[in-house]
Amino acid sequence: MRKLTPLPAERVIKALEKIGFVPVRQRGSHIILKNEAGTMIVVPNHAGEEIGRGLLMKIIKQAGITKEKFLELVEK
């Protein structure tokens, strides 16, 4: 079982785009992504900072995928 490590926002957004999420708007440094089902996910994009494990788990849960599936998407 692989460990979830902090990731830059760009990699998180790219992984979410692979499963159908598209950026719909941005408010300050927060990018809002939405899929066809209407699920919205907010990803903070602060320069030089990575998204921590706790927030990554919340994003994964909101996306409705498993941690393993998310890690696969990030590595592709």
mmJSON file of the N, C-alpha and C atoms, coordinates in Angstrom:
{"data_MODEL":{"atom_site":{
"group_PDB":["ATOM","ATOM","ATOM","ATOM","ATOM","ATOM","ATOM","ATOM","ATOM","ATOM","ATOM","ATOM","ATOM","ATOM","ATOM","ATOM","ATOM","ATOM","ATOM","ATOM","ATOM","ATOM","ATOM","ATOM","ATOM","ATOM","ATOM","ATOM","ATOM","ATOM","ATOM","ATOM","ATOM","ATOM","ATOM","ATOM","ATOM","ATOM","ATOM","ATOM","ATOM","ATOM","ATOM","ATOM","ATOM","ATOM","ATOM","ATOM","ATOM","ATOM","ATOM","ATOM","ATOM","ATOM","ATOM","ATOM","ATOM","ATOM","ATOM","ATOM","ATOM","ATOM","ATOM","ATOM","ATOM","ATOM","ATOM","ATOM","ATOM","ATOM","ATOM","ATOM","ATOM","ATOM","ATOM","ATOM","ATOM","ATOM","ATOM","ATOM","ATOM","ATOM","ATOM","ATOM","ATOM","ATOM","ATOM","ATOM","ATOM","ATOM","ATOM","ATOM","ATOM","ATOM","ATOM","ATOM","ATOM","ATOM","ATOM","ATOM","ATOM","ATOM","ATOM","ATOM","ATOM","ATOM","ATOM","ATOM","ATOM","ATOM","ATOM","ATOM","ATOM","ATOM","ATOM","ATOM","ATOM","ATOM","ATOM","ATOM","ATOM","ATOM","ATOM","ATOM","ATOM","ATOM","ATOM","ATOM","ATOM","ATOM","ATOM","ATOM","ATOM","ATOM","ATOM","ATOM","ATOM","ATOM","ATOM","ATOM","ATOM","ATOM","ATOM","ATOM","ATOM","ATOM","ATOM","ATOM","ATOM","ATOM","ATOM","ATOM","ATOM","ATOM","ATOM","ATOM","ATOM","ATOM","ATOM","ATOM","ATOM","ATOM","ATOM","ATOM","ATOM","ATOM","ATOM","ATOM","ATOM","ATOM","ATOM","ATOM","ATOM","ATOM","ATOM","ATOM","ATOM","ATOM","ATOM","ATOM","ATOM","ATOM","ATOM","ATOM","ATOM","ATOM","ATOM","ATOM","ATOM","ATOM","ATOM","ATOM","ATOM","ATOM","ATOM","ATOM","ATOM","ATOM","ATOM","ATOM","ATOM","ATOM","ATOM","ATOM","ATOM","ATOM","ATOM","ATOM","ATOM","ATOM","ATOM","ATOM","ATOM","ATOM","ATOM","ATOM","ATOM","ATOM","ATOM","ATOM","ATOM","ATOM","ATOM","ATOM","ATOM","ATOM","ATOM","ATOM"],
"id":[1,2,3,4,5,6,7,8,9,10,11,12,13,14,15,16,17,18,19,20,21,22,23,24,25,26,27,28,29,30,31,32,33,34,35,36,37,38,39,40,41,42,43,44,45,46,47,48,49,50,51,52,53,54,55,56,57,58,59,60,61,62,63,64,65,66,67,68,69,70,71,72,73,74,75,76,77,78,79,80,81,82,83,84,85,86,87,88,89,90,91,92,93,94,95,96,97,98,99,100,101,102,103,104,105,106,107,108,109,110,111,112,113,114,115,116,117,118,119,120,121,122,123,124,125,126,127,128,129,130,131,132,133,134,135,136,137,138,139,140,141,142,143,144,145,146,147,148,149,150,151,152,153,154,155,156,157,158,159,160,161,162,163,164,165,166,167,168,169,170,171,172,173,174,175,176,177,178,179,180,181,182,183,184,185,186,187,188,189,190,191,192,193,194,195,196,197,198,199,200,201,202,203,204,205,206,207,208,209,210,211,212,213,214,215,216,217,218,219,220,221,222,223,224,225,226,227,228],
"type_symbol":["N","C","C","N","C","C","N","C","C","N","C","C","N","C","C","N","C","C","N","C","C","N","C","C","N","C","C","N","C","C","N","C","C","N","C","C","N","C","C","N","C","C","N","C","C","N","C","C","N","C","C","N","C","C","N","C","C","N","C","C","N","C","C","N","C","C","N","C","C","N","C","C","N","C","C","N","C","C","N","C","C","N","C","C","N","C","C","N","C","C","N","C","C","N","C","C","N","C","C","N","C","C","N","C","C","N","C","C","N","C","C","N","C","C","N","C","C","N","C","C","N","C","C","N","C","C","N","C","C","N","C","C","N","C","C","N","C","C","N","C","C","N","C","C","N","C","C","N","C","C","N","C","C","N","C","C","N","C","C","N","C","C","N","C","C","N","C","C","N","C","C","N","C","C","N","C","C","N","C","C","N","C","C","N","C","C","N","C","C","N","C","C","N","C","C","N","C","C","N","C","C","N","C","C","N","C","C","N","C","C","N","C","C","N","C","C","N","C","C","N","C","C","N","C","C","N","C","C"],
"label_atom_id":["N","CA","C","N","CA","C","N","CA","C","N","CA","C","N","CA","C","N","CA","C","N","CA","C","N","CA","C","N","CA","C","N","CA","C","N","CA","C","N","CA","C","N","CA","C","N","CA","C","N","CA","C","N","CA","C","N","CA","C","N","CA","C","N","CA","C","N","CA","C","N","CA","C","N","CA","C","N","CA","C","N","CA","C","N","CA","C","N","CA","C","N","CA","C","N","CA","C","N","CA","C","N","CA","C","N","CA","C","N","CA","C","N","CA","C","N","CA","C","N","CA","C","N","CA","C","N","CA","C","N","CA","C","N","CA","C","N","CA","C","N","CA","C","N","CA","C","N","CA","C","N","CA","C","N","CA","C","N","CA","C","N","CA","C","N","CA","C","N","CA","C","N","CA","C","N","CA","C","N","CA","C","N","CA","C","N","CA","C","N","CA","C","N","CA","C","N","CA","C","N","CA","C","N","CA","C","N","CA","C","N","CA","C","N","CA","C","N","CA","C","N","CA","C","N","CA","C","N","CA","C","N","CA","C","N","CA","C","N","CA","C","N","CA","C","N","CA","C","N","CA","C","N","CA","C","N","CA","C","N","CA","C","N","CA","C"],
"label_alt_id":[null,null,null,null,null,null,null,null,null,null,null,null,null,null,null,null,null,null,null,null,null,null,null,null,null,null,null,null,null,null,null,null,null,null,null,null,null,null,null,null,null,null,null,null,null,null,null,null,null,null,null,null,null,null,null,null,null,null,null,null,null,null,null,null,null,null,null,null,null,null,null,null,null,null,null,null,null,null,null,null,null,null,null,null,null,null,null,null,null,null,null,null,null,null,null,null,null,null,null,null,null,null,null,null,null,null,null,null,null,null,null,null,null,null,null,null,null,null,null,null,null,null,null,null,null,null,null,null,null,null,null,null,null,null,null,null,null,null,null,null,null,null,null,null,null,null,null,null,null,null,null,null,null,null,null,null,null,null,null,null,null,null,null,null,null,null,null,null,null,null,null,null,null,null,null,null,null,null,null,null,null,null,null,null,null,null,null,null,null,null,null,null,null,null,null,null,null,null,null,null,null,null,null,null,null,null,null,null,null,null,null,null,null,null,null,null,null,null,null,null,null,null,null,null,null,null,null,null],
"label_comp_id":["MET","MET","MET","ARG","ARG","ARG","LYS","LYS","LYS","LEU","LEU","LEU","THR","THR","THR","PRO","PRO","PRO","LEU","LEU","LEU","PRO","PRO","PRO","ALA","ALA","ALA","GLU","GLU","GLU","ARG","ARG","ARG","VAL","VAL","VAL","ILE","ILE","ILE","LYS","LYS","LYS","ALA","ALA","ALA","LEU","LEU","LEU","GLU","GLU","GLU","LYS","LYS","LYS","ILE","ILE","ILE","GLY","GLY","GLY","PHE","PHE","PHE","VAL","VAL","VAL","PRO","PRO","PRO","VAL","VAL","VAL","ARG","ARG","ARG","GLN","GLN","GLN","ARG","ARG","ARG","GLY","GLY","GLY","SER","SER","SER","HIS","HIS","HIS","ILE","ILE","ILE","ILE","ILE","ILE","LEU","LEU","LEU","LYS","LYS","LYS","ASN","ASN","ASN","GLU","GLU","GLU","ALA","ALA","ALA","GLY","GLY","GLY","THR","THR","THR","MET","MET","MET","ILE","ILE","ILE","VAL","VAL","VAL","VAL","VAL","VAL","PRO","PRO","PRO","ASN","ASN","ASN","HIS","HIS","HIS","ALA","ALA","ALA","GLY","GLY","GLY","GLU","GLU","GLU","GLU","GLU","GLU","ILE","ILE","ILE","GLY","GLY","GLY","ARG","ARG","ARG","GLY","GLY","GLY","LEU","LEU","LEU","LEU","LEU","LEU","MET","MET","MET","LYS","LYS","LYS","ILE","ILE","ILE","ILE","ILE","ILE","LYS","LYS","LYS","GLN","GLN","GLN","ALA","ALA","ALA","GLY","GLY","GLY","ILE","ILE","ILE","THR","THR","THR","LYS","LYS","LYS","GLU","GLU","GLU","LYS","LYS","LYS","PHE","PHE","PHE","LEU","LEU","LEU","GLU","GLU","GLU","LEU","LEU","LEU","VAL","VAL","VAL","GLU","GLU","GLU","LYS","LYS","LYS"],
"label_asym_id":["A","A","A","A","A","A","A","A","A","A","A","A","A","A","A","A","A","A","A","A","A","A","A","A","A","A","A","A","A","A","A","A","A","A","A","A","A","A","A","A","A","A","A","A","A","A","A","A","A","A","A","A","A","A","A","A","A","A","A","A","A","A","A","A","A","A","A","A","A","A","A","A","A","A","A","A","A","A","A","A","A","A","A","A","A","A","A","A","A","A","A","A","A","A","A","A","A","A","A","A","A","A","A","A","A","A","A","A","A","A","A","A","A","A","A","A","A","A","A","A","A","A","A","A","A","A","A","A","A","A","A","A","A","A","A","A","A","A","A","A","A","A","A","A","A","A","A","A","A","A","A","A","A","A","A","A","A","A","A","A","A","A","A","A","A","A","A","A","A","A","A","A","A","A","A","A","A","A","A","A","A","A","A","A","A","A","A","A","A","A","A","A","A","A","A","A","A","A","A","A","A","A","A","A","A","A","A","A","A","A","A","A","A","A","A","A","A","A","A","A","A","A","A","A","A","A","A","A"],
"label_entity_id":["1","1","1","1","1","1","1","1","1","1","1","1","1","1","1","1","1","1","1","1","1","1","1","1","1","1","1","1","1","1","1","1","1","1","1","1","1","1","1","1","1","1","1","1","1","1","1","1","1","1","1","1","1","1","1","1","1","1","1","1","1","1","1","1","1","1","1","1","1","1","1","1","1","1","1","1","1","1","1","1","1","1","1","1","1","1","1","1","1","1","1","1","1","1","1","1","1","1","1","1","1","1","1","1","1","1","1","1","1","1","1","1","1","1","1","1","1","1","1","1","1","1","1","1","1","1","1","1","1","1","1","1","1","1","1","1","1","1","1","1","1","1","1","1","1","1","1","1","1","1","1","1","1","1","1","1","1","1","1","1","1","1","1","1","1","1","1","1","1","1","1","1","1","1","1","1","1","1","1","1","1","1","1","1","1","1","1","1","1","1","1","1","1","1","1","1","1","1","1","1","1","1","1","1","1","1","1","1","1","1","1","1","1","1","1","1","1","1","1","1","1","1","1","1","1","1","1","1"],
"label_seq_id":[1,1,1,2,2,2,3,3,3,4,4,4,5,5,5,6,6,6,7,7,7,8,8,8,9,9,9,10,10,10,11,11,11,12,12,12,13,13,13,14,14,14,15,15,15,16,16,16,17,17,17,18,18,18,19,19,19,20,20,20,21,21,21,22,22,22,23,23,23,24,24,24,25,25,25,26,26,26,27,27,27,28,28,28,29,29,29,30,30,30,31,31,31,32,32,32,33,33,33,34,34,34,35,35,35,36,36,36,37,37,37,38,38,38,39,39,39,40,40,40,41,41,41,42,42,42,43,43,43,44,44,44,45,45,45,46,46,46,47,47,47,48,48,48,49,49,49,50,50,50,51,51,51,52,52,52,53,53,53,54,54,54,55,55,55,56,56,56,57,57,57,58,58,58,59,59,59,60,60,60,61,61,61,62,62,62,63,63,63,64,64,64,65,65,65,66,66,66,67,67,67,68,68,68,69,69,69,70,70,70,71,71,71,72,72,72,73,73,73,74,74,74,75,75,75,76,76,76],
"pdbx_PDB_ins_code":[null,null,null,null,null,null,null,null,null,null,null,null,null,null,null,null,null,null,null,null,null,null,null,null,null,null,null,null,null,null,null,null,null,null,null,null,null,null,null,null,null,null,null,null,null,null,null,null,null,null,null,null,null,null,null,null,null,null,null,null,null,null,null,null,null,null,null,null,null,null,null,null,null,null,null,null,null,null,null,null,null,null,null,null,null,null,null,null,null,null,null,null,null,null,null,null,null,null,null,null,null,null,null,null,null,null,null,null,null,null,null,null,null,null,null,null,null,null,null,null,null,null,null,null,null,null,null,null,null,null,null,null,null,null,null,null,null,null,null,null,null,null,null,null,null,null,null,null,null,null,null,null,null,null,null,null,null,null,null,null,null,null,null,null,null,null,null,null,null,null,null,null,null,null,null,null,null,null,null,null,null,null,null,null,null,null,null,null,null,null,null,null,null,null,null,null,null,null,null,null,null,null,null,null,null,null,null,null,null,null,null,null,null,null,null,null,null,null,null,null,null,null,null,null,null,null,null,null],
"Cartn_x":[0.836,0.0,0.885,0.656,1.457,0.938,1.856,1.482,1.107,0.162,-0.244,0.712,1.349,2.284,1.762,2.175,1.736,2.096,1.19,1.371,1.11,1.77,1.461,0.041,-0.626,-2.003,-2.124,-1.116,-1.174,-1.352,-0.642,-0.741,-2.102,-2.648,-3.967,-5.022,-4.943,-5.901,-5.811,-4.591,-4.423,-5.042,-4.858,-5.435,-6.958,-7.541,-8.99,-9.545,-8.776,-9.211,-9.307,-8.457,-8.469,-9.753,-10.458,-11.712,-12.932,-12.75,-13.889,-14.15,-13.295,-13.483,-12.847,-13.517,-12.974,-13.004,-11.951,-11.959,-13.077,-13.97,-15.062,-14.826,-14.124,-13.801,-12.701,-12.219,-11.173,-11.502,-11.34,-11.551,-10.281,-9.525,-8.231,-7.323,-6.799,-5.892,-6.609,-7.951,-8.708,-9.37,-9.073,-9.622,-10.794,-11.925,-13.133,-13.31,-13.367,-13.546,-14.917,-15.487,-16.82,-16.847,-17.648,-17.806,-19.225,-19.535,-20.845,-21.976,-21.7,-22.714,-23.001,-22.185,-22.389,-21.576,-20.745,-19.888,-18.83,-18.698,-17.704,-16.618,-15.385,-14.233,-13.405,-13.011,-12.168,-10.739,-9.81,-8.395,-7.614,-6.997,-6.194,-4.895,-4.532,-3.321,-2.444,-1.744,-0.872,0.55,1.164,2.509,3.504,4.262,5.31,4.827,3.518,2.995,2.374,2.413,1.797,0.529,-0.367,-1.598,-1.28,-1.602,-1.277,-2.157,-1.764,-2.462,-3.915,-4.197,-5.568,-6.506,-6.099,-6.927,-7.001,-5.912,-5.939,-6.982,-7.068,-8.063,-9.484,-9.715,-11.032,-11.363,-10.371,-10.568,-10.876,-10.147,-10.36,-11.771,-12.199,-13.538,-14.613,-14.412,-15.371,-15.454,-14.318,-14.281,-14.931,-15.115,-15.763,-14.881,-13.565,-12.635,-11.837,-11.105,-10.277,-8.912,-8.211,-6.86,-5.95,-6.101,-5.269,-5.507,-6.786,-7.14,-6.544,-6.617,-6.059,-4.546,-3.879,-2.414,-2.044,-2.858,-2.642,-2.745,-3.782,-4.007,-2.864,-2.351,-1.261,0.014,0.244,1.495,1.5,0.336,0.264,0.787],
"Cartn_y":[-1.182,0.0,1.251,2.094,3.308,4.391,5.266,6.347,7.591,8.316,9.589,10.651,11.376,12.421,13.768,14.873,16.191,16.393,17.028,17.214,18.658,19.13,20.466,20.482,21.605,21.738,21.339,21.653,21.344,19.844,19.028,17.567,17.046,17.644,17.249,17.584,18.783,19.227,18.338,18.029,17.154,15.782,15.236,13.925,13.993,15.066,15.217,15.413,16.097,16.298,14.969,14.019,12.699,11.927,12.273,11.575,12.463,13.507,14.292,15.62,16.027,17.333,18.408,19.544,20.667,21.921,22.752,24.008,24.907,25.375,26.242,27.698,27.911,29.278,29.275,30.48,30.624,31.835,31.69,32.809,32.97,33.983,34.167,33.012,32.322,31.21,29.861,29.868,28.622,28.325,27.158,26.744,25.806,26.112,25.308,24.419,23.102,22.138,21.494,21.094,20.502,19.371,18.317,17.236,17.258,16.331,16.314,16.065,15.363,15.074,16.295,17.331,18.547,18.614,17.601,17.599,18.685,19.505,20.578,20.32,20.59,20.42,21.698,22.191,23.384,22.943,23.387,23.044,24.336,24.482,25.687,25.625,26.733,26.772,27.92,27.684,28.704,28.476,29.524,29.422,28.862,27.87,27.3,26.377,26.138,25.259,24.012,22.932,21.69,21.447,20.647,20.293,19.116,19.268,18.249,17.007,15.976,14.682,14.754,15.527,15.638,16.204,17.297,17.922,17.033,16.34,15.412,14.318,13.805,12.769,13.316,14.561,15.184,15.323,15.756,15.922,14.565,13.521,12.167,11.689,11.931,11.53,12.267,13.574,14.375,13.893,13.468,12.996,11.624,10.93,9.62,8.512,8.64,7.593,7.094,6.006,5.462,6.15,6.015,6.579,5.939,4.606,3.899,4.422,4.64,5.165,6.559,7.393,8.739,8.688,7.807,7.691,7.231,6.336,5.898,7.086,7.91,9.055,10.074,10.267,11.217,10.735,9.42,8.883,8.806,8.763,8.669,9.919],
"Cartn_z":[0.0,0.0,0.0,-0.978,-1.094,-0.164,0.249,1.157,0.369,0.924,0.353,0.873,-0.028,0.375,-0.124,0.515,0.037,-1.435,-2.181,-3.621,-4.018,-5.094,-5.605,-6.201,-6.143,-6.642,-8.122,-8.92,-10.363,-10.592,-9.823,-9.994,-9.558,-8.498,-8.011,-9.066,-9.626,-10.648,-11.886,-12.333,-13.501,-13.267,-12.062,-11.731,-11.762,-11.226,-11.215,-12.626,-13.481,-14.869,-15.613,-15.244,-15.901,-15.618,-14.524,-14.219,-14.472,-15.289,-15.746,-15.053,-14.14,-13.507,-14.379,-14.507,-15.272,-14.405,-14.523,-13.768,-14.305,-13.435,-13.878,-13.498,-12.394,-12.017,-10.968,-10.701,-9.697,-8.846,-7.548,-6.648,-5.828,-6.148,-5.493,-5.869,-4.872,-5.146,-5.062,-5.074,-4.997,-6.334,-6.876,-8.16,-7.898,-8.523,-8.333,-9.555,-9.319,-10.39,-10.257,-11.4,-11.404,-12.419,-12.13,-13.109,-13.66,-14.561,-15.2,-14.214,-13.124,-12.115,-11.237,-11.383,-10.603,-9.325,-9.078,-7.888,-8.027,-6.993,-7.029,-5.988,-6.395,-5.51,-5.575,-4.406,-4.338,-4.042,-4.901,-4.706,-4.477,-3.294,-3.051,-3.85,-4.481,-5.294,-4.807,-3.696,-3.128,-3.634,-4.165,-4.739,-3.732,-4.17,-3.334,-2.227,-2.141,-1.096,-1.697,-0.941,-1.38,-0.574,-1.134,-0.442,0.474,1.75,2.756,2.647,3.376,3.314,3.753,4.789,5.282,4.24,3.612,2.577,1.332,1.014,-0.128,0.096,1.329,1.624,1.459,1.86,1.688,0.205,-0.595,-2.04,-2.683,-2.285,-2.819,-2.481,-1.245,-0.809,-1.607,-1.803,-2.575,-4.021,-4.572,-5.957,-6.101,-4.987,-5.012,-5.54,-5.317,-5.761,-4.556,-4.774,-3.7,-3.703,-2.578,-2.481,-3.525,-3.723,-4.693,-6.112,-6.456,-7.781,-7.969,-6.93,-6.998,-7.221,-6.473,-6.623,-8.034,-8.62,-10.013,-10.956,-10.775,-11.642,-11.537,-10.33,-10.108,-10.802,-10.768,-11.315,-12.835,-13.467,-14.931,-15.6],
"occupancy":[1.0,1.0,1.0,1.0,1.0,1.0,1.0,1.0,1.0,1.0,1.0,1.0,1.0,1.0,1.0,1.0,1.0,1.0,1.0,1.0,1.0,1.0,1.0,1.0,1.0,1.0,1.0,1.0,1.0,1.0,1.0,1.0,1.0,1.0,1.0,1.0,1.0,1.0,1.0,1.0,1.0,1.0,1.0,1.0,1.0,1.0,1.0,1.0,1.0,1.0,1.0,1.0,1.0,1.0,1.0,1.0,1.0,1.0,1.0,1.0,1.0,1.0,1.0,1.0,1.0,1.0,1.0,1.0,1.0,1.0,1.0,1.0,1.0,1.0,1.0,1.0,1.0,1.0,1.0,1.0,1.0,1.0,1.0,1.0,1.0,1.0,1.0,1.0,1.0,1.0,1.0,1.0,1.0,1.0,1.0,1.0,1.0,1.0,1.0,1.0,1.0,1.0,1.0,1.0,1.0,1.0,1.0,1.0,1.0,1.0,1.0,1.0,1.0,1.0,1.0,1.0,1.0,1.0,1.0,1.0,1.0,1.0,1.0,1.0,1.0,1.0,1.0,1.0,1.0,1.0,1.0,1.0,1.0,1.0,1.0,1.0,1.0,1.0,1.0,1.0,1.0,1.0,1.0,1.0,1.0,1.0,1.0,1.0,1.0,1.0,1.0,1.0,1.0,1.0,1.0,1.0,1.0,1.0,1.0,1.0,1.0,1.0,1.0,1.0,1.0,1.0,1.0,1.0,1.0,1.0,1.0,1.0,1.0,1.0,1.0,1.0,1.0,1.0,1.0,1.0,1.0,1.0,1.0,1.0,1.0,1.0,1.0,1.0,1.0,1.0,1.0,1.0,1.0,1.0,1.0,1.0,1.0,1.0,1.0,1.0,1.0,1.0,1.0,1.0,1.0,1.0,1.0,1.0,1.0,1.0,1.0,1.0,1.0,1.0,1.0,1.0,1.0,1.0,1.0,1.0,1.0,1.0,1.0,1.0,1.0,1.0,1.0,1.0],
"B_iso_or_equiv":[0.0,0.0,0.0,0.0,0.0,0.0,0.0,0.0,0.0,0.0,0.0,0.0,0.0,0.0,0.0,0.0,0.0,0.0,0.0,0.0,0.0,0.0,0.0,0.0,0.0,0.0,0.0,0.0,0.0,0.0,0.0,0.0,0.0,0.0,0.0,0.0,0.0,0.0,0.0,0.0,0.0,0.0,0.0,0.0,0.0,0.0,0.0,0.0,0.0,0.0,0.0,0.0,0.0,0.0,0.0,0.0,0.0,0.0,0.0,0.0,0.0,0.0,0.0,0.0,0.0,0.0,0.0,0.0,0.0,0.0,0.0,0.0,0.0,0.0,0.0,0.0,0.0,0.0,0.0,0.0,0.0,0.0,0.0,0.0,0.0,0.0,0.0,0.0,0.0,0.0,0.0,0.0,0.0,0.0,0.0,0.0,0.0,0.0,0.0,0.0,0.0,0.0,0.0,0.0,0.0,0.0,0.0,0.0,0.0,0.0,0.0,0.0,0.0,0.0,0.0,0.0,0.0,0.0,0.0,0.0,0.0,0.0,0.0,0.0,0.0,0.0,0.0,0.0,0.0,0.0,0.0,0.0,0.0,0.0,0.0,0.0,0.0,0.0,0.0,0.0,0.0,0.0,0.0,0.0,0.0,0.0,0.0,0.0,0.0,0.0,0.0,0.0,0.0,0.0,0.0,0.0,0.0,0.0,0.0,0.0,0.0,0.0,0.0,0.0,0.0,0.0,0.0,0.0,0.0,0.0,0.0,0.0,0.0,0.0,0.0,0.0,0.0,0.0,0.0,0.0,0.0,0.0,0.0,0.0,0.0,0.0,0.0,0.0,0.0,0.0,0.0,0.0,0.0,0.0,0.0,0.0,0.0,0.0,0.0,0.0,0.0,0.0,0.0,0.0,0.0,0.0,0.0,0.0,0.0,0.0,0.0,0.0,0.0,0.0,0.0,0.0,0.0,0.0,0.0,0.0,0.0,0.0,0.0,0.0,0.0,0.0,0.0,0.0],
"pdbx_formal_charge":[null,null,null,null,null,null,null,null,null,null,null,null,null,null,null,null,null,null,null,null,null,null,null,null,null,null,null,null,null,null,null,null,null,null,null,null,null,null,null,null,null,null,null,null,null,null,null,null,null,null,null,null,null,null,null,null,null,null,null,null,null,null,null,null,null,null,null,null,null,null,null,null,null,null,null,null,null,null,null,null,null,null,null,null,null,null,null,null,null,null,null,null,null,null,null,null,null,null,null,null,null,null,null,null,null,null,null,null,null,null,null,null,null,null,null,null,null,null,null,null,null,null,null,null,null,null,null,null,null,null,null,null,null,null,null,null,null,null,null,null,null,null,null,null,null,null,null,null,null,null,null,null,null,null,null,null,null,null,null,null,null,null,null,null,null,null,null,null,null,null,null,null,null,null,null,null,null,null,null,null,null,null,null,null,null,null,null,null,null,null,null,null,null,null,null,null,null,null,null,null,null,null,null,null,null,null,null,null,null,null,null,null,null,null,null,null,null,null,null,null,null,null,null,null,null,null,null,null],
"auth_seq_id":[1,1,1,2,2,2,3,3,3,4,4,4,5,5,5,6,6,6,7,7,7,8,8,8,9,9,9,10,10,10,11,11,11,12,12,12,13,13,13,14,14,14,15,15,15,16,16,16,17,17,17,18,18,18,19,19,19,20,20,20,21,21,21,22,22,22,23,23,23,24,24,24,25,25,25,26,26,26,27,27,27,28,28,28,29,29,29,30,30,30,31,31,31,32,32,32,33,33,33,34,34,34,35,35,35,36,36,36,37,37,37,38,38,38,39,39,39,40,40,40,41,41,41,42,42,42,43,43,43,44,44,44,45,45,45,46,46,46,47,47,47,48,48,48,49,49,49,50,50,50,51,51,51,52,52,52,53,53,53,54,54,54,55,55,55,56,56,56,57,57,57,58,58,58,59,59,59,60,60,60,61,61,61,62,62,62,63,63,63,64,64,64,65,65,65,66,66,66,67,67,67,68,68,68,69,69,69,70,70,70,71,71,71,72,72,72,73,73,73,74,74,74,75,75,75,76,76,76],
"auth_comp_id":["MET","MET","MET","ARG","ARG","ARG","LYS","LYS","LYS","LEU","LEU","LEU","THR","THR","THR","PRO","PRO","PRO","LEU","LEU","LEU","PRO","PRO","PRO","ALA","ALA","ALA","GLU","GLU","GLU","ARG","ARG","ARG","VAL","VAL","VAL","ILE","ILE","ILE","LYS","LYS","LYS","ALA","ALA","ALA","LEU","LEU","LEU","GLU","GLU","GLU","LYS","LYS","LYS","ILE","ILE","ILE","GLY","GLY","GLY","PHE","PHE","PHE","VAL","VAL","VAL","PRO","PRO","PRO","VAL","VAL","VAL","ARG","ARG","ARG","GLN","GLN","GLN","ARG","ARG","ARG","GLY","GLY","GLY","SER","SER","SER","HIS","HIS","HIS","ILE","ILE","ILE","ILE","ILE","ILE","LEU","LEU","LEU","LYS","LYS","LYS","ASN","ASN","ASN","GLU","GLU","GLU","ALA","ALA","ALA","GLY","GLY","GLY","THR","THR","THR","MET","MET","MET","ILE","ILE","ILE","VAL","VAL","VAL","VAL","VAL","VAL","PRO","PRO","PRO","ASN","ASN","ASN","HIS","HIS","HIS","ALA","ALA","ALA","GLY","GLY","GLY","GLU","GLU","GLU","GLU","GLU","GLU","ILE","ILE","ILE","GLY","GLY","GLY","ARG","ARG","ARG","GLY","GLY","GLY","LEU","LEU","LEU","LEU","LEU","LEU","MET","MET","MET","LYS","LYS","LYS","ILE","ILE","ILE","ILE","ILE","ILE","LYS","LYS","LYS","GLN","GLN","GLN","ALA","ALA","ALA","GLY","GLY","GLY","ILE","ILE","ILE","THR","THR","THR","LYS","LYS","LYS","GLU","GLU","GLU","LYS","LYS","LYS","PHE","PHE","PHE","LEU","LEU","LEU","GLU","GLU","GLU","LEU","LEU","LEU","VAL","VAL","VAL","GLU","GLU","GLU","LYS","LYS","LYS"],
"auth_asym_id":["A","A","A","A","A","A","A","A","A","A","A","A","A","A","A","A","A","A","A","A","A","A","A","A","A","A","A","A","A","A","A","A","A","A","A","A","A","A","A","A","A","A","A","A","A","A","A","A","A","A","A","A","A","A","A","A","A","A","A","A","A","A","A","A","A","A","A","A","A","A","A","A","A","A","A","A","A","A","A","A","A","A","A","A","A","A","A","A","A","A","A","A","A","A","A","A","A","A","A","A","A","A","A","A","A","A","A","A","A","A","A","A","A","A","A","A","A","A","A","A","A","A","A","A","A","A","A","A","A","A","A","A","A","A","A","A","A","A","A","A","A","A","A","A","A","A","A","A","A","A","A","A","A","A","A","A","A","A","A","A","A","A","A","A","A","A","A","A","A","A","A","A","A","A","A","A","A","A","A","A","A","A","A","A","A","A","A","A","A","A","A","A","A","A","A","A","A","A","A","A","A","A","A","A","A","A","A","A","A","A","A","A","A","A","A","A","A","A","A","A","A","A","A","A","A","A","A","A"],
"auth_atom_id":["N","CA","C","N","CA","C","N","CA","C","N","CA","C","N","CA","C","N","CA","C","N","CA","C","N","CA","C","N","CA","C","N","CA","C","N","CA","C","N","CA","C","N","CA","C","N","CA","C","N","CA","C","N","CA","C","N","CA","C","N","CA","C","N","CA","C","N","CA","C","N","CA","C","N","CA","C","N","CA","C","N","CA","C","N","CA","C","N","CA","C","N","CA","C","N","CA","C","N","CA","C","N","CA","C","N","CA","C","N","CA","C","N","CA","C","N","CA","C","N","CA","C","N","CA","C","N","CA","C","N","CA","C","N","CA","C","N","CA","C","N","CA","C","N","CA","C","N","CA","C","N","CA","C","N","CA","C","N","CA","C","N","CA","C","N","CA","C","N","CA","C","N","CA","C","N","CA","C","N","CA","C","N","CA","C","N","CA","C","N","CA","C","N","CA","C","N","CA","C","N","CA","C","N","CA","C","N","CA","C","N","CA","C","N","CA","C","N","CA","C","N","CA","C","N","CA","C","N","CA","C","N","CA","C","N","CA","C","N","CA","C","N","CA","C","N","CA","C","N","CA","C","N","CA","C","N","CA","C","N","CA","C","N","CA","C"],
"pdbx_PDB_model_num":[1,1,1,1,1,1,1,1,1,1,1,1,1,1,1,1,1,1,1,1,1,1,1,1,1,1,1,1,1,1,1,1,1,1,1,1,1,1,1,1,1,1,1,1,1,1,1,1,1,1,1,1,1,1,1,1,1,1,1,1,1,1,1,1,1,1,1,1,1,1,1,1,1,1,1,1,1,1,1,1,1,1,1,1,1,1,1,1,1,1,1,1,1,1,1,1,1,1,1,1,1,1,1,1,1,1,1,1,1,1,1,1,1,1,1,1,1,1,1,1,1,1,1,1,1,1,1,1,1,1,1,1,1,1,1,1,1,1,1,1,1,1,1,1,1,1,1,1,1,1,1,1,1,1,1,1,1,1,1,1,1,1,1,1,1,1,1,1,1,1,1,1,1,1,1,1,1,1,1,1,1,1,1,1,1,1,1,1,1,1,1,1,1,1,1,1,1,1,1,1,1,1,1,1,1,1,1,1,1,1,1,1,1,1,1,1,1,1,1,1,1,1,1,1,1,1,1,1]
}}}
